[in-house]
Amino acid sequence: MEKIVFNEVYDILNCMDLKYQRRIPNSLKNLIKTNRDLFYDTGIKTLPKNLDDVKPETKALLGIIYKKYFMNTVMDISDSKKIK
């Protein structure tokens, strides 16, 4: 994966609210931080409203992070029976 992708993901994650940043494991944050290009400036200073200006790989990695750490997909079986 390109180092620029890690830069874009790093900058976007740093723009997020702290309650979301805390959900991401430190090991993943360190992986992103150590693999980015220190001399490349993405220009991302605030959380973007859309991801049109980032690389497709950045979108994919953010999607994986979103699905794994931000979505609440855990549903107890007893809850699904109550819904029915």
Order of alpha helices (4+ residues) and beta strands (2+ residues): alpha-alpha-alpha-alpha-alpha
